Amino acid sequence: MPSSDAVLIDFVRRGEVSAYGQLYQLHVDSAYGLARRFGRGSADVDDLVAESFVRVLTALLAGRGPDCAFRAYLLTTLRHLAYDRARRDRRLQFVEDLSVFRVDAVTVPAIDTAADEVDRLLAVRAFNALPKRWRSVLWHTEVEGRKPADLASQFGLRPNSVSALACRARAGLRAAYQTESTL
């Protein structure tokens, strides 16, 4: 394969991404040299170089980017990335010890309202899928908090039978909920 930047760029634009490997080999040392001026450590330098090469490849595959001066375009891209990171990092406060920001007295748990809404919907569907008698015993025991002894005359059963009915209804609700959540 030829090693001229313009020819290799043309190959990349035509979809022969393997030509980009040669461009990488030709210009990676220059990119690392510039990235060391901006980076705060070896990982940061590696990230700058990698992101620069990715952005240039993306531009070439989209029909944009350099036509012949690959190194200049790459280094300009790297410099812009470094400036963008510096601007972003100025708004951040880097600290060695995060315990200075620890708040023991007040903790606010994260609330996922979308997941809660889905759970509620599945529970309602499962509840509505139960036989009427099960729904009734669950409503009275779980929602209203009534005792089986209080419900015995209403259901025409003994208190132990109301407890057994409530137990079967809870098991049925669990099974219906699992069925609803797998649909």
Phi, psi and omega in degrees: 000142179291158184249005177291136180305314183298318180291317180295321177298318179297318177300316181297316180297332178275004175100002178270082187293339179299334177294336180293332176300321177291319177299320178300310181300322181290330191237001184294323181295320178296320180296317178295322178300315179288321182297328179296334178288331185258330187285152180264357180183175184296325179293320179294320178297313178301317179297317180299315181295312182298313181296324178296313179296322179296316181295321179292318178299316179300318179295317181296317181292337178270004179085009177252190176092194186286156174259328181216323185271072184297314184300315180298318180294316180299312183292327176293319177299315179298316180298317178296320176299315180296319178295317179299318178295319180297318178297317179294317183289337176298331180278350180262152177246111181272132180226153178281320186244110182284350182293341177293341180260005183289133179243108182274322188287323185240117173233129180249113180289149176287137181242123178260092185294327179295316179293321177298318180295320178295316178300317179298316180298316179295321179295319179296316179299317180296317179299315181291340180279348182282156173299155185302318181297318178296315179302317182295312181294323177294318181299312183292320184276318186270318184275310182276345177073025181280154181273150178304325180297325179288334185265350186306311182291326180296323181266354180069033182229169172279159181306319179297322179291325176294319177298317179295320178297317179296322179295315177296322180295319177297318178297319177295322178296317177301313181296318180294322178296316178298322178295316179296321184285344178267353181283000000 
